[in-house]
Amino acid sequence: MNSKLMKFIRQSKGLSQQEMADLLGVSKPLICFIEQNKKNISDRVNTRLRETFGIEYVSNCRKFLEENN
């Protein structure tokens, strides 16, 4: 998963960085760093993202980004 995907999912759900951080159980600065591609997404955060938003939704977002870039 990359920074563009994380930001796309957050924005598509209308969430602030703080709201996303709260949902995933991480800090707001971590979300910011991930979206700026300054930190990699850990396996734990990746798993939590898929659990929170659903594997199918995350996969569809990834596919959409791949097709439109």
N, CA, C and O atoms as a Maestro MAE file, in Angstrom:
{
 s_m_m2io_version
 :::
 2.0.0
}

f_m_ct {
 s_m_title
 :::
 protein
 m_atom[276] {
  # First column is atom index #
  i_m_mmod_type
  r_m_x_coord
  r_m_y_coord
  r_m_z_coord
  i_m_residue_number
  s_m_chain_name
  s_m_pdb_residue_name
  s_m_pdb_atom_name
  i_m_atomic_number
  :::
  1 25 0.854 -1.171 0.000 1 A "MET " " N  " 7
  2 3 0.000 0.000 0.000 1 A "MET " " CA " 6
  3 2 0.895 1.226 0.000 1 A "MET " " C  " 6
  4 15 1.949 1.244 0.636 1 A "MET " " O  " 8
  5 25 0.465 2.242 -0.715 2 A "ASN " " N  " 7
  6 3 1.293 3.434 -0.771 2 A "ASN " " CA " 6
  7 2 0.582 4.649 -0.191 2 A "ASN " " C  " 6
  8 15 -0.582 4.578 0.201 2 A "ASN " " O  " 8
  9 25 1.295 5.750 -0.145 3 A "SER " " N  " 7
  10 3 0.777 6.969 0.462 3 A "SER " " CA " 6
  11 2 -0.453 7.507 -0.268 3 A "SER " " C  " 6
  12 15 -1.378 8.016 0.365 3 A "SER " " O  " 8
  13 25 -0.464 7.397 -1.588 4 A "LYS " " N  " 7
  14 3 -1.610 7.890 -2.356 4 A "LYS " " CA " 6
  15 2 -2.874 7.117 -2.013 4 A "LYS " " C  " 6
  16 15 -3.958 7.692 -1.921 4 A "LYS " " O  " 8
  17 25 -2.731 5.827 -1.826 5 A "LEU " " N  " 7
  18 3 -3.881 5.000 -1.495 5 A "LEU " " CA " 6
  19 2 -4.430 5.368 -0.112 5 A "LEU " " C  " 6
  20 15 -5.643 5.491 0.062 5 A "LEU " " O  " 8
  21 25 -3.553 5.540 0.856 6 A "MET " " N  " 7
  22 3 -3.982 5.912 2.204 6 A "MET " " CA " 6
  23 2 -4.758 7.228 2.166 6 A "MET " " C  " 6
  24 15 -5.829 7.340 2.762 6 A "MET " " O  " 8
  25 25 -4.221 8.209 1.474 7 A "LYS " " N  " 7
  26 3 -4.877 9.517 1.393 7 A "LYS " " CA " 6
  27 2 -6.207 9.419 0.637 7 A "LYS " " C  " 6
  28 15 -7.196 10.041 1.026 7 A "LYS " " O  " 8
  29 25 -6.220 8.641 -0.436 8 A "PHE " " N  " 7
  30 3 -7.438 8.477 -1.224 8 A "PHE " " CA " 6
  31 2 -8.549 7.855 -0.378 8 A "PHE " " C  " 6
  32 15 -9.688 8.321 -0.405 8 A "PHE " " O  " 8
  33 25 -8.224 6.823 0.356 9 A "ILE " " N  " 7
  34 3 -9.223 6.171 1.206 9 A "ILE " " CA " 6
  35 2 -9.744 7.153 2.247 9 A "ILE " " C  " 6
  36 15 -10.953 7.256 2.453 9 A "ILE " " O  " 8
  37 25 -8.850 7.867 2.895 10 A "ARG " " N  " 7
  38 3 -9.255 8.827 3.926 10 A "ARG " " CA " 6
  39 2 -10.181 9.888 3.345 10 A "ARG " " C  " 6
  40 15 -11.240 10.172 3.905 10 A "ARG " " O  " 8
  41 25 -9.778 10.469 2.223 11 A "GLN " " N  " 7
  42 3 -10.575 11.530 1.623 11 A "GLN " " CA " 6
  43 2 -11.893 11.008 1.065 11 A "GLN " " C  " 6
  44 15 -12.908 11.700 1.127 11 A "GLN " " O  " 8
  45 25 -11.887 9.804 0.525 12 A "SER " " N  " 7
  46 3 -13.126 9.245 -0.035 12 A "SER " " CA " 6
  47 2 -14.164 8.999 1.053 12 A "SER " " C  " 6
  48 15 -15.365 8.987 0.781 12 A "SER " " O  " 8
  49 25 -13.707 8.806 2.263 13 A "LYS " " N  " 7
  50 3 -14.608 8.610 3.394 13 A "LYS " " CA " 6
  51 2 -14.924 9.919 4.118 13 A "LYS " " C  " 6
  52 15 -15.689 9.936 5.082 13 A "LYS " " O  " 8
  53 25 -14.319 11.027 3.639 14 A "GLY " " N  " 7
  54 3 -14.582 12.334 4.233 14 A "GLY " " CA " 6
  55 2 -14.003 12.489 5.627 14 A "GLY " " C  " 6
  56 15 -14.564 13.192 6.468 14 A "GLY " " O  " 8
  57 25 -12.878 11.829 5.867 15 A "LEU " " N  " 7
  58 3 -12.262 11.854 7.192 15 A "LEU " " CA " 6
  59 2 -11.104 12.832 7.256 15 A "LEU " " C  " 6
  60 15 -10.374 13.015 6.282 15 A "LEU " " O  " 8
  61 25 -10.945 13.454 8.402 16 A "SER " " N  " 7
  62 3 -9.748 14.259 8.660 16 A "SER " " CA " 6
  63 2 -8.607 13.299 9.002 16 A "SER " " C  " 6
  64 15 -8.833 12.111 9.232 16 A "SER " " O  " 8
  65 25 -7.396 13.820 9.031 17 A "GLN " " N  " 7
  66 3 -6.266 12.976 9.416 17 A "GLN " " CA " 6
  67 2 -6.440 12.486 10.854 17 A "GLN " " C  " 6
  68 15 -6.089 11.350 11.170 17 A "GLN " " O  " 8
  69 25 -6.977 13.337 11.718 18 A "GLN " " N  " 7
  70 3 -7.185 12.937 13.111 18 A "GLN " " CA " 6
  71 2 -8.236 11.832 13.214 18 A "GLN " " C  " 6
  72 15 -8.065 10.881 13.977 18 A "GLN " " O  " 8
  73 25 -9.310 11.953 12.456 19 A "GLU " " N  " 7
  74 3 -10.343 10.916 12.477 19 A "GLU " " CA " 6
  75 2 -9.805 9.588 11.965 19 A "GLU " " C  " 6
  76 15 -10.115 8.531 12.515 19 A "GLU " " O  " 8
  77 25 -8.994 9.645 10.908 20 A "MET " " N  " 7
  78 3 -8.379 8.425 10.377 20 A "MET " " CA " 6
  79 2 -7.454 7.817 11.423 20 A "MET " " C  " 6
  80 15 -7.468 6.607 11.647 20 A "MET " " O  " 8
  81 25 -6.662 8.651 12.053 21 A "ALA " " N  " 7
  82 3 -5.744 8.169 13.087 21 A "ALA " " CA " 6
  83 2 -6.515 7.490 14.217 21 A "ALA " " C  " 6
  84 15 -6.121 6.424 14.691 21 A "ALA " " O  " 8
  85 25 -7.607 8.106 14.643 22 A "ASP " " N  " 7
  86 3 -8.415 7.525 15.718 22 A "ASP " " CA " 6
  87 2 -8.979 6.166 15.316 22 A "ASP " " C  " 6
  88 15 -8.964 5.227 16.112 22 A "ASP " " O  " 8
  89 25 -9.473 6.058 14.091 23 A "LEU " " N  " 7
  90 3 -10.025 4.789 13.614 23 A "LEU " " CA " 6
  91 2 -8.971 3.688 13.568 23 A "LEU " " C  " 6
  92 15 -9.253 2.530 13.874 23 A "LEU " " O  " 8
  93 25 -7.756 4.063 13.182 24 A "LEU " " N  " 7
  94 3 -6.691 3.071 13.019 24 A "LEU " " CA " 6
  95 2 -5.876 2.852 14.282 24 A "LEU " " C  " 6
  96 15 -5.042 1.948 14.334 24 A "LEU " " O  " 8
  97 25 -6.112 3.680 15.311 25 A "GLY " " N  " 7
  98 3 -5.374 3.532 16.560 25 A "GLY " " CA " 6
  99 2 -3.939 3.975 16.474 25 A "GLY " " C  " 6
  100 15 -3.060 3.389 17.106 25 A "GLY " " O  " 8
  101 25 -3.692 5.022 15.682 26 A "VAL " " N  " 7
  102 3 -2.345 5.582 15.540 26 A "VAL " " CA " 6
  103 2 -2.412 7.089 15.753 26 A "VAL " " C  " 6
  104 15 -3.488 7.642 15.982 26 A "VAL " " O  " 8
  105 25 -1.273 7.744 15.679 27 A "SER " " N  " 7
  106 3 -1.237 9.190 15.877 27 A "SER " " CA " 6
  107 2 -1.515 9.938 14.572 27 A "SER " " C  " 6
  108 15 -1.291 9.418 13.479 27 A "SER " " O  " 8
  109 25 -2.002 11.155 14.711 28 A "LYS " " N  " 7
  110 3 -2.228 11.995 13.536 28 A "LYS " " CA " 6
  111 2 -0.921 12.250 12.783 28 A "LYS " " C  " 6
  112 15 -0.907 12.170 11.555 28 A "LYS " " O  " 8
  113 25 0.189 12.558 13.490 29 A "PRO " " N  " 7
  114 3 1.438 12.752 12.744 29 A "PRO " " CA " 6
  115 2 1.836 11.546 11.896 29 A "PRO " " C  " 6
  116 15 2.407 11.716 10.818 29 A "PRO " " O  " 8
  117 25 1.545 10.329 12.364 30 A "LEU " " N  " 7
  118 3 1.875 9.149 11.562 30 A "LEU " " CA " 6
  119 2 1.079 9.149 10.264 30 A "LEU " " C  " 6
  120 15 1.630 8.856 9.203 30 A "LEU " " O  " 8
  121 25 -0.206 9.474 10.333 31 A "ILE " " N  " 7
  122 3 -1.030 9.554 9.119 31 A "ILE " " CA " 6
  123 2 -0.437 10.592 8.176 31 A "ILE " " C  " 6
  124 15 -0.321 10.350 6.975 31 A "ILE " " O  " 8
  125 25 -0.066 11.731 8.711 32 A "CYS " " N  " 7
  126 3 0.534 12.803 7.903 32 A "CYS " " CA " 6
  127 2 1.819 12.326 7.233 32 A "CYS " " C  " 6
  128 15 2.014 12.550 6.039 32 A "CYS " " O  " 8
  129 25 2.693 11.671 7.990 33 A "PHE " " N  " 7
  130 3 3.959 11.184 7.442 33 A "PHE " " CA " 6
  131 2 3.732 10.127 6.363 33 A "PHE " " C  " 6
  132 15 4.426 10.113 5.346 33 A "PHE " " O  " 8
  133 25 2.763 9.247 6.586 34 A "ILE " " N  " 7
  134 3 2.456 8.222 5.581 34 A "ILE " " CA " 6
  135 2 1.969 8.882 4.299 34 A "ILE " " C  " 6
  136 15 2.415 8.529 3.207 34 A "ILE " " O  " 8
  137 25 1.045 9.848 4.430 35 A "GLU " " N  " 7
  138 3 0.489 10.509 3.250 35 A "GLU " " CA " 6
  139 2 1.541 11.326 2.499 35 A "GLU " " C  " 6
  140 15 1.431 11.513 1.287 35 A "GLU " " O  " 8
  141 25 2.551 11.807 3.205 36 A "GLN " " N  " 7
  142 3 3.634 12.563 2.570 36 A "GLN " " CA " 6
  143 2 4.758 11.637 2.095 36 A "GLN " " C  " 6
  144 15 5.795 12.097 1.618 36 A "GLN " " O  " 8
  145 25 4.539 10.342 2.230 37 A "ASN " " N  " 7
  146 3 5.513 9.328 1.831 37 A "ASN " " CA " 6
  147 2 6.829 9.452 2.600 37 A "ASN " " C  " 6
  148 15 7.900 9.142 2.078 37 A "ASN " " O  " 8
  149 25 6.729 9.909 3.845 38 A "LYS " " N  " 7
  150 3 7.906 10.024 4.709 38 A "LYS " " CA " 6
  151 2 8.049 8.812 5.632 38 A "LYS " " C  " 6
  152 15 9.105 8.588 6.223 38 A "LYS " " O  " 8
  153 25 6.973 8.037 5.744 39 A "LYS " " N  " 7
  154 3 6.997 6.799 6.529 39 A "LYS " " CA " 6
  155 2 6.268 5.728 5.742 39 A "LYS " " C  " 6
  156 15 5.308 6.009 5.023 39 A "LYS " " O  " 8
  157 25 6.728 4.512 5.884 40 A "ASN " " N  " 7
  158 3 6.050 3.382 5.264 40 A "ASN " " CA " 6
  159 2 4.877 2.943 6.129 40 A "ASN " " C  " 6
  160 15 4.867 3.170 7.339 40 A "ASN " " O  " 8
  161 25 3.909 2.323 5.512 41 A "ILE " " N  " 7
  162 3 2.772 1.798 6.238 41 A "ILE " " CA " 6
  163 2 3.177 0.451 6.822 41 A "ILE " " C  " 6
  164 15 3.558 -0.463 6.090 41 A "ILE " " O  " 8
  165 25 3.093 0.334 8.126 42 A "SER " " N  " 7
  166 3 3.471 -0.914 8.784 42 A "SER " " CA " 6
  167 2 2.416 -1.986 8.500 42 A "SER " " C  " 6
  168 15 1.295 -1.686 8.091 42 A "SER " " O  " 8
  169 25 2.799 -3.225 8.725 43 A "ASP " " N  " 7
  170 3 1.855 -4.329 8.548 43 A "ASP " " CA " 6
  171 2 0.649 -4.166 9.467 43 A "ASP " " C  " 6
  172 15 -0.477 -4.484 9.085 43 A "ASP " " O  " 8
  173 25 0.887 -3.672 10.675 44 A "ARG " " N  " 7
  174 3 -0.201 -3.483 11.638 44 A "ARG " " CA " 6
  175 2 -1.199 -2.448 11.146 44 A "ARG " " C  " 6
  176 15 -2.408 -2.663 11.224 44 A "ARG " " O  " 8
  177 25 -0.699 -1.324 10.638 45 A "VAL " " N  " 7
  178 3 -1.582 -0.270 10.134 45 A "VAL " " CA " 6
  179 2 -2.296 -0.756 8.873 45 A "VAL " " C  " 6
  180 15 -3.481 -0.477 8.691 45 A "VAL " " O  " 8
  181 25 -1.603 -1.465 8.019 46 A "ASN " " N  " 7
  182 3 -2.202 -2.012 6.805 46 A "ASN " " CA " 6
  183 2 -3.346 -2.968 7.160 46 A "ASN " " C  " 6
  184 15 -4.422 -2.908 6.565 46 A "ASN " " O  " 8
  185 25 -3.106 -3.829 8.112 47 A "THR " " N  " 7
  186 3 -4.137 -4.766 8.558 47 A "THR " " CA " 6
  187 2 -5.320 -4.025 9.155 47 A "THR " " C  " 6
  188 15 -6.472 -4.347 8.864 47 A "THR " " O  " 8
  189 25 -5.039 -3.040 9.981 48 A "ARG " " N  " 7
  190 3 -6.109 -2.262 10.628 48 A "ARG " " CA " 6
  191 2 -6.936 -1.510 9.579 48 A "ARG " " C  " 6
  192 15 -8.155 -1.398 9.709 48 A "ARG " " O  " 8
  193 25 -6.274 -1.000 8.549 49 A "LEU " " N  " 7
  194 3 -6.972 -0.291 7.473 49 A "LEU " " CA " 6
  195 2 -7.941 -1.226 6.764 49 A "LEU " " C  " 6
  196 15 -9.084 -0.854 6.499 49 A "LEU " " O  " 8
  197 25 -7.494 -2.422 6.460 50 A "ARG " " N  " 7
  198 3 -8.344 -3.411 5.785 50 A "ARG " " CA " 6
  199 2 -9.482 -3.882 6.685 50 A "ARG " " C  " 6
  200 15 -10.593 -4.120 6.210 50 A "ARG " " O  " 8
  201 25 -9.212 -4.017 7.972 51 A "GLU " " N  " 7
  202 3 -10.264 -4.408 8.915 51 A "GLU " " CA " 6
  203 2 -11.311 -3.300 9.063 51 A "GLU " " C  " 6
  204 15 -12.507 -3.576 9.157 51 A "GLU " " O  " 8
  205 25 -10.859 -2.070 9.081 52 A "THR " " N  " 7
  206 3 -11.746 -0.930 9.305 52 A "THR " " CA " 6
  207 2 -12.621 -0.644 8.090 52 A "THR " " C  " 6
  208 15 -13.824 -0.417 8.227 52 A "THR " " O  " 8
  209 25 -12.022 -0.653 6.901 53 A "PHE " " N  " 7
  210 3 -12.749 -0.254 5.693 53 A "PHE " " CA " 6
  211 2 -13.144 -1.434 4.797 53 A "PHE " " C  " 6
  212 15 -13.932 -1.274 3.865 53 A "PHE " " O  " 8
  213 25 -12.611 -2.581 5.076 54 A "GLY " " N  " 7
  214 3 -12.947 -3.767 4.296 54 A "GLY " " CA " 6
  215 2 -11.936 -4.022 3.194 54 A "GLY " " C  " 6
  216 15 -11.495 -3.103 2.505 54 A "GLY " " O  " 8
  217 25 -11.584 -5.273 3.045 55 A "ILE " " N  " 7
  218 3 -10.597 -5.667 2.037 55 A "ILE " " CA " 6
  219 2 -11.071 -5.292 0.639 55 A "ILE " " C  " 6
  220 15 -10.287 -4.802 -0.174 55 A "ILE " " O  " 8
  221 25 -12.340 -5.520 0.358 56 A "GLU " " N  " 7
  222 3 -12.868 -5.228 -0.977 56 A "GLU " " CA " 6
  223 2 -12.798 -3.736 -1.288 56 A "GLU " " C  " 6
  224 15 -12.421 -3.349 -2.394 56 A "GLU " " O  " 8
  225 25 -13.157 -2.900 -0.319 57 A "TYR " " N  " 7
  226 3 -13.113 -1.446 -0.538 57 A "TYR " " CA " 6
  227 2 -11.681 -0.976 -0.804 57 A "TYR " " C  " 6
  228 15 -11.435 -0.205 -1.733 57 A "TYR " " O  " 8
  229 25 -10.749 -1.443 0.012 58 A "VAL " " N  " 7
  230 3 -9.345 -1.062 -0.152 58 A "VAL " " CA " 6
  231 2 -8.833 -1.537 -1.517 58 A "VAL " " C  " 6
  232 15 -8.132 -0.797 -2.209 58 A "VAL " " O  " 8
  233 25 -9.178 -2.755 -1.899 59 A "SER " " N  " 7
  234 3 -8.757 -3.285 -3.199 59 A "SER " " CA " 6
  235 2 -9.346 -2.482 -4.359 59 A "SER " " C  " 6
  236 15 -8.659 -2.210 -5.344 59 A "SER " " O  " 8
  237 25 -10.617 -2.107 -4.239 60 A "ASN " " N  " 7
  238 3 -11.253 -1.303 -5.285 60 A "ASN " " CA " 6
  239 2 -10.617 0.080 -5.391 60 A "ASN " " C  " 6
  240 15 -10.452 0.601 -6.495 60 A "ASN " " O  " 8
  241 25 -10.262 0.671 -4.272 61 A "CYS " " N  " 7
  242 3 -9.583 1.977 -4.286 61 A "CYS " " CA " 6
  243 2 -8.223 1.860 -4.961 61 A "CYS " " C  " 6
  244 15 -7.844 2.716 -5.760 61 A "CYS " " O  " 8
  245 25 -7.492 0.797 -4.637 62 A "ARG " " N  " 7
  246 3 -6.178 0.572 -5.252 62 A "ARG " " CA " 6
  247 2 -6.319 0.431 -6.767 62 A "ARG " " C  " 6
  248 15 -5.560 1.027 -7.531 62 A "ARG " " O  " 8
  249 25 -7.300 -0.364 -7.188 63 A "LYS " " N  " 7
  250 3 -7.529 -0.582 -8.617 63 A "LYS " " CA " 6
  251 2 -7.889 0.728 -9.312 63 A "LYS " " C  " 6
  252 15 -7.391 1.013 -10.401 63 A "LYS " " O  " 8
  253 25 -8.742 1.514 -8.693 64 A "PHE " " N  " 7
  254 3 -9.133 2.804 -9.252 64 A "PHE " " CA " 6
  255 2 -7.918 3.707 -9.453 64 A "PHE " " C  " 6
  256 15 -7.757 4.321 -10.508 64 A "PHE " " O  " 8
  257 25 -7.061 3.780 -8.427 65 A "LEU " " N  " 7
  258 3 -5.865 4.630 -8.525 65 A "LEU " " CA " 6
  259 2 -4.924 4.133 -9.632 65 A "LEU " " C  " 6
  260 15 -4.361 4.932 -10.380 65 A "LEU " " O  " 8
  261 25 -4.764 2.831 -9.726 66 A "GLU " " N  " 7
  262 3 -3.878 2.257 -10.750 66 A "GLU " " CA " 6
  263 2 -4.387 2.576 -12.151 66 A "GLU " " C  " 6
  264 15 -3.602 2.864 -13.054 66 A "GLU " " O  " 8
  265 25 -5.702 2.522 -12.326 67 A "GLU " " N  " 7
  266 3 -6.295 2.774 -13.640 67 A "GLU " " CA " 6
  267 2 -6.305 4.259 -14.014 67 A "GLU " " C  " 6
  268 15 -6.379 4.604 -15.193 67 A "GLU " " O  " 8
  269 25 -6.233 5.121 -13.025 68 A "ASN " " N  " 7
  270 3 -6.362 6.563 -13.280 68 A "ASN " " CA " 6
  271 2 -5.073 7.332 -13.039 68 A "ASN " " C  " 6
  272 15 -5.105 8.549 -12.855 68 A "ASN " " O  " 8
  273 25 -3.968 6.658 -13.037 69 A "ASN " " N  " 7
  274 3 -2.670 7.331 -12.895 69 A "ASN " " CA " 6
  275 2 -1.810 7.106 -14.104 69 A "ASN " " C  " 6
  276 15 -0.683 7.598 -14.161 69 A "ASN " " O  " 8
  :::
 }
 m_bond[275] {
  # First column is bond index #
  i_m_from
  i_m_to
  i_m_order
  :::
  1 1 2 1
  2 2 3 1
  3 3 4 2
  4 3 5 1
  5 5 6 1
  6 6 7 1
  7 7 8 2
  8 7 9 1
  9 9 10 1
  10 10 11 1
  11 11 12 2
  12 11 13 1
  13 13 14 1
  14 14 15 1
  15 15 16 2
  16 15 17 1
  17 17 18 1
  18 18 19 1
  19 19 20 2
  20 19 21 1
  21 21 22 1
  22 22 23 1
  23 23 24 2
  24 23 25 1
  25 25 26 1
  26 26 27 1
  27 27 28 2
  28 27 29 1
  29 29 30 1
  30 30 31 1
  31 31 32 2
  32 31 33 1
  33 33 34 1
  34 34 35 1
  35 35 36 2
  36 35 37 1
  37 37 38 1
  38 38 39 1
  39 39 40 2
  40 39 41 1
  41 41 42 1
  42 42 43 1
  43 43 44 2
  44 43 45 1
  45 45 46 1
  46 46 47 1
  47 47 48 2
  48 47 49 1
  49 49 50 1
  50 50 51 1
  51 51 52 2
  52 51 53 1
  53 53 54 1
  54 54 55 1
  55 55 56 2
  56 55 57 1
  57 57 58 1
  58 58 59 1
  59 59 60 2
  60 59 61 1
  61 61 62 1
  62 62 63 1
  63 63 64 2
  64 63 65 1
  65 65 66 1
  66 66 67 1
  67 67 68 2
  68 67 69 1
  69 69 70 1
  70 70 71 1
  71 71 72 2
  72 71 73 1
  73 73 74 1
  74 74 75 1
  75 75 76 2
  76 75 77 1
  77 77 78 1
  78 78 79 1
  79 79 80 2
  80 79 81 1
  81 81 82 1
  82 82 83 1
  83 83 84 2
  84 83 85 1
  85 85 86 1
  86 86 87 1
  87 87 88 2
  88 87 89 1
  89 89 90 1
  90 90 91 1
  91 91 92 2
  92 91 93 1
  93 93 94 1
  94 94 95 1
  95 95 96 2
  96 95 97 1
  97 97 98 1
  98 98 99 1
  99 99 100 2
  100 99 101 1
  101 101 102 1
  102 102 103 1
  103 103 104 2
  104 103 105 1
  105 105 106 1
  106 106 107 1
  107 107 108 2
  108 107 109 1
  109 109 110 1
  110 110 111 1
  111 111 112 2
  112 111 113 1
  113 113 114 1
  114 114 115 1
  115 115 116 2
  116 115 117 1
  117 117 118 1
  118 118 119 1
  119 119 120 2
  120 119 121 1
  121 121 122 1
  122 122 123 1
  123 123 124 2
  124 123 125 1
  125 125 126 1
  126 126 127 1
  127 127 128 2
  128 127 129 1
  129 129 130 1
  130 130 131 1
  131 131 132 2
  132 131 133 1
  133 133 134 1
  134 134 135 1
  135 135 136 2
  136 135 137 1
  137 137 138 1
  138 138 139 1
  139 139 140 2
  140 139 141 1
  141 141 142 1
  142 142 143 1
  143 143 144 2
  144 143 145 1
  145 145 146 1
  146 146 147 1
  147 147 148 2
  148 147 149 1
  149 149 150 1
  150 150 151 1
  151 151 152 2
  152 151 153 1
  153 153 154 1
  154 154 155 1
  155 155 156 2
  156 155 157 1
  157 157 158 1
  158 158 159 1
  159 159 160 2
  160 159 161 1
  161 161 162 1
  162 162 163 1
  163 163 164 2
  164 163 165 1
  165 165 166 1
  166 166 167 1
  167 167 168 2
  168 167 169 1
  169 169 170 1
  170 170 171 1
  171 171 172 2
  172 171 173 1
  173 173 174 1
  174 174 175 1
  175 175 176 2
  176 175 177 1
  177 177 178 1
  178 178 179 1
  179 179 180 2
  180 179 181 1
  181 181 182 1
  182 182 183 1
  183 183 184 2
  184 183 185 1
  185 185 186 1
  186 186 187 1
  187 187 188 2
  188 187 189 1
  189 189 190 1
  190 190 191 1
  191 191 192 2
  192 191 193 1
  193 193 194 1
  194 194 195 1
  195 195 196 2
  196 195 197 1
  197 197 198 1
  198 198 199 1
  199 199 200 2
  200 199 201 1
  201 201 202 1
  202 202 203 1
  203 203 204 2
  204 203 205 1
  205 205 206 1
  206 206 207 1
  207 207 208 2
  208 207 209 1
  209 209 210 1
  210 210 211 1
  211 211 212 2
  212 211 213 1
  213 213 214 1
  214 214 215 1
  215 215 216 2
  216 215 217 1
  217 217 218 1
  218 218 219 1
  219 219 220 2
  220 219 221 1
  221 221 222 1
  222 222 223 1
  223 223 224 2
  224 223 225 1
  225 225 226 1
  226 226 227 1
  227 227 228 2
  228 227 229 1
  229 229 230 1
  230 230 231 1
  231 231 232 2
  232 231 233 1
  233 233 234 1
  234 234 235 1
  235 235 236 2
  236 235 237 1
  237 237 238 1
  238 238 239 1
  239 239 240 2
  240 239 241 1
  241 241 242 1
  242 242 243 1
  243 243 244 2
  244 243 245 1
  245 245 246 1
  246 246 247 1
  247 247 248 2
  248 247 249 1
  249 249 250 1
  250 250 251 1
  251 251 252 2
  252 251 253 1
  253 253 254 1
  254 254 255 1
  255 255 256 2
  256 255 257 1
  257 257 258 1
  258 258 259 1
  259 259 260 2
  260 259 261 1
  261 261 262 1
  262 262 263 1
  263 263 264 2
  264 263 265 1
  265 265 266 1
  266 266 267 1
  267 267 268 2
  268 267 269 1
  269 269 270 1
  270 270 271 1
  271 271 272 2
  272 271 273 1
  273 273 274 1
  274 274 275 1
  275 275 276 2
  :::
 }
}
